[in-house]
Amino acid sequence: MKRLTVPAIQRRKVDGATAKPVVMLTAYTARMAQLLDPHCDMLLVGDSLGQVIYGLPSTVPVTLEMMAAHGAAVVRGSYHSIVVIDMPFGSYEASPEQAFASAARLLKETGAAAVKLEGGAAMAPTVRFLTERGIPVVGHVGLTPQAINILGSYAARGRSGAEADKIVSDAVALDQAGAFAVVVEGVVEPIAIAVTEAVSAIVIGIGASAQCDGQVLVTEDMLGLFERTARFVKKYENLAGVIETAVKSYSAEVSARSFPSADQTYAPKD
């Protein structure tokens, strides 16, 4: 199976409609990428790894080095999906030139196909700068976790008319600047639908609407590895419980000296 391309994803949306929604999940390791890849169109190496992998309080402390290391692992573990890497906080906001240097490093060191950055109209010149220089970009509007210190919480965005209008106009600005996809996170559903209808880019929802052109979730959330998750997360499995049961059995067998048994030890040769 050949790896998908950015133009192939773009062609999913025809006359404002996407017949085949885009399936996207996060991945931070090679093994997880191997498991997800056959079922996804896009794998996002999200800066959410700060919380999921490193136990950080937010995405703000995540570094370019972290993103490069995990991005390379995910590319090595996949062969079908487009791999998109988040640009971490502080690696692109200062100028388009800074953004290009950071994005070029990520693509060179990982082999990924695209980068994702947060922000609306203010980031449109940067998106244009990158795309004109051969770097595909995914935008991100609505709830933008890197701005948590300004937002103050992870509550849904767009409940006021002014904020709703800004989210839509931000998405339009990114679309016009050349973003091939836009993530819309944590917004009231009518805004997500309005964004999807207003732009030619692929709109990927997370806490948005089933009417978006595709969906993304943090894989560890949807697998039930964390007890507390956002309202918009559907838990498709309870892997935390599965792991706890397995570890409890292992602990009991070690304590009883029943592991390792003859099946897991080596006998001397005759």
JOLINTA-V376119 format. One record per helix or strand of 2 or more residues. SS is the DSSP state (A for helix, B for strand). FROM is the first residue (numbers start at 1). TO is the last residue. If there is no record, write none. Layout:
# JOLINTA-V376119
ss=SS from=FROM to=TO
ss=SS from=FROM to=TO
This chain:
# JOLINTA-V376119
ss=A from=6 to=10
ss=B from=13 to=14
ss=B from=17 to=18
ss=B from=22 to=26
ss=A from=30 to=37
ss=B from=42 to=45
ss=A from=49 to=52
ss=A from=64 to=76
ss=B from=82 to=86
ss=A from=96 to=110
ss=B from=114 to=116
ss=A from=121 to=131
ss=B from=136 to=142
ss=A from=145 to=151
ss=A from=161 to=177
ss=B from=181 to=185
ss=A from=189 to=198
ss=B from=202 to=206
ss=B from=214 to=217
ss=A from=219 to=222
ss=A from=239 to=255
ss=A from=262 to=264
